[in-house]
């Protein structure tokens, strides 16, 4: 949404050597959104026609209990599942969509306010360990299957297992996540890198498209 306000080459960088639409057209298996619905949508899906309606999944049928449109979003959710342990067969999915997924488990989301306050130290520790694990997997000192708290990596492994060859994975995250996905066997198809000016320190963010290459 903020891209029109940014300067190409200075505030953002777009790399898309091949048409994402053409890559999508090659896929005829189901489309699944993990942890949806995503309010802001996906940059590489703007004005793009999908082959089928995505199945919107989440760990809860009320994914945003404190959000003003929580009830509306809950109605959009089609299926409840854990993205780290998906019920799909190997190579049965064509496209996965995932955005703004927590680094570590979000088990605390449905807790009441008092329980959440008590759980803060435990959650913060898990989050810290998850970030450490992601760095270790990126540089190759920890195998992805040995990860304990880095939820995004656990989901990446499941996405790779269940995607058909040539299947696509749309997500956001940091540069190290692109590296992790490449280590798992994904090929980078397109990405946009931009300075998030909504953040105090203009955090650099990425949205990318990966393809299961083998």
C-alpha positions in Angstrom: 0.0 0.0 0.0 2.9 2.4 0.7 4.9 1.5 -2.4 3.6 4.4 -4.6 5.1 6.7 -2.0 8.5 5.1 -2.3 11.4 5.7 -4.7 12.4 2.8 -6.9 16.1 1.9 -6.4 16.3 3.9 -3.2 13.4 2.9 -1.0 12.6 -0.4 -2.7 14.0 -2.9 -5.1 11.9 -5.3 -7.2 13.4 -8.4 -8.8 11.1 -10.4 -11.1 13.0 -11.9 -14.1 10.0 -14.1 -15.1 6.3 -13.6 -14.9 4.7 -14.8 -11.7 1.4 -15.1 -13.5 3.0 -17.5 -16.0 4.4 -19.6 -13.1 0.9 -19.7 -11.5 -0.7 -20.8 -14.7 1.5 -23.9 -14.7 0.0 -25.1 -11.4 -3.3 -26.9 -11.3 -3.4 -28.3 -7.7 -5.1 -26.7 -4.7 -4.1 -23.4 -3.2 -3.8 -23.1 0.5 -3.3 -20.0 2.7 -1.6 -20.8 6.0 -2.5 -18.5 8.9 -5.1 -16.6 6.9 -6.9 -14.5 6.0 -4.3 -11.9 5.1 -5.9 -8.5 5.2 -3.3 -6.6 3.2 -3.0 -9.3 0.5 0.2 -10.2 -1.4 2.2 -7.8 -3.7 2.8 -10.5 -6.3 -0.9 -11.4 -6.5 -2.3 -8.0 -7.2 -4.4 -8.1 -10.4 -3.4 -11.8 -10.8 -6.0 -14.5 -11.6 -5.6 -17.7 -9.6 -6.6 -21.1 -11.0 -8.9 -21.8 -8.0 -10.1 -20.1 -4.8 -7.6 -20.5 -2.0 -8.6 -22.6 1.1 -8.1 -20.2 4.1 -6.6 -22.1 7.1 -5.7 -21.0 10.6 -5.0 -22.7 14.0 -8.2 -21.0 15.3 -11.5 -20.1 13.6 -11.3 -16.7 15.3 -7.8 -15.6 14.2 -8.0 -12.0 15.4 -10.1 -11.9 18.6 -9.2 -8.3 19.4 -9.5 -7.0 15.8 -12.5 -4.9 14.8 -13.3 -7.2 11.9 -12.7 -10.4 13.9 -16.1 -11.9 13.2 -15.8 -11.1 9.5 -12.4 -12.7 9.3 -13.6 -15.8 11.3 -16.3 -16.4 8.7 -13.6 -16.3 5.9 -11.6 -19.1 7.5 -12.3 -22.5 5.8 -10.3 -24.9 7.8 -8.5 -25.2 11.1 -5.1 -26.8 11.1 -1.5 -26.4 12.4 0.8 -25.3 9.6 3.7 -27.3 11.2 1.7 -30.6 10.9 -0.6 -30.3 7.9 -3.0 -33.1 6.9 -2.1 -33.0 3.2 -0.4 -35.8 1.3 3.1 -35.4 -0.2 3.1 -33.4 -3.4 -0.6 -32.7 -3.3 -0.7 -28.9 -3.1 0.0 -26.4 -5.9 0.5 -23.1 -4.1 0.9 -22.0 -0.5 0.3 -18.4 0.7 1.6 -17.2 4.1 2.1 -13.8 5.6 2.9 -12.3 9.0 3.3 -15.7 10.6 4.8 -15.7 14.1 8.5 -16.7 14.4 7.6 -19.0 17.4 4.4 -20.7 18.3 1.4 -18.5 18.9 -0.2 -20.8 21.5 -0.8 -17.7 23.7 -3.2 -16.0 21.2 -6.4 -17.5 22.7 -5.4 -17.0 26.3 -7.4 -14.5 28.4 -5.7 -11.3 29.4 -4.5 -12.4 32.8 -3.1 -15.7 31.5 -1.4 -13.8 28.7 0.3 -11.5 31.1 1.6 -14.5 33.1 2.8 -16.2 29.9 4.8 -13.3 28.6 8.2 -14.5 30.0 7.8 -18.0 28.5 6.6 -16.6 25.1 9.5 -14.1 25.0 12.0 -16.8 25.7 10.6 -19.1 22.9 10.6 -16.1 20.5 14.3 -15.4 21.3 15.3 -19.1 20.8 13.3 -19.2 17.6 15.2 -16.3 16.2 18.5 -17.9 17.2 17.4 -21.2 15.5 16.6 -19.3 12.3 20.1 -17.8 12.1 21.7 -21.2 12.8 19.7 -22.9 10.0 20.6 -20.0 7.6 24.3 -20.5 8.2 24.1 -24.3 8.2 25.0 -25.1 11.8 21.5 -26.5 12.6 19.4 -28.9 10.5 15.9 -27.7 9.8 14.4 -30.9 11.1 16.1 -30.2 14.5 14.3 -26.9 15.1 12.3 -26.8 18.3 10.8 -23.3 18.4 11.3 -21.6 15.0 7.7 -22.1 13.7 8.3 -20.6 10.3 11.0 -23.1 9.5 8.8 -26.0 10.6 6.1 -24.7 8.2 8.6 -24.3 5.4 9.5 -28.0 5.8 5.8 -29.0 5.7 5.2 -26.7 2.7 8.1 -28.4 0.8 6.8 -31.9 1.7 3.3 -31.2 0.5 4.0 -29.0 -2.6 4.1 -30.6 -6.0 7.3 -30.2 -8.0 7.1 -26.7 -9.5 4.7 -25.6 -6.7 4.9 -22.1 -5.4 5.3 -20.6 -2.0 4.3 -16.9 -1.4 5.5 -15.3 1.8 7.2 -12.5 3.6 10.1 -12.3 6.0 13.8 -11.5 6.1 16.7 -12.2 3.7 17.8 -15.2 5.9 14.4 -16.8 5.3 15.0 -16.8 1.5 18.4 -18.4 2.2 16.7 -21.1 4.4 14.1 -21.9 1.8 16.9 -22.2 -0.8 18.6 -24.7 1.4 15.4 -26.7 1.6 15.2 -27.0 -2.2 13.2 -23.9 -3.2 14.2 -21.6 -6.1 13.7 -17.9 -5.8 11.2 -16.7 -8.5 10.6 -13.1 -7.5 11.1 -10.7 -4.5 10.5 -7.1 -3.5 12.7 -5.5 -0.8 11.5 -2.2 0.7 12.1 0.2 3.6 9.1 0.0 5.9 8.7 3.7 6.7 5.9 2.9 9.1 8.7 1.6 11.4 10.8 4.0 13.4 14.0 2.7 12.0 12.8 2.0 8.5 13.0 -1.7 8.8 13.9 -3.6 5.6 11.2 -6.0 4.6 10.8 -8.7 1.9 8.0 -10.4 0.1 9.0 -13.2 -2.1 7.8 -16.1 -4.3 9.7 -19.4 -4.1 9.3 -22.5 -6.3 9.9 -26.1 -5.3 12.6 -27.0 -7.8 13.2 -30.7 -7.1 
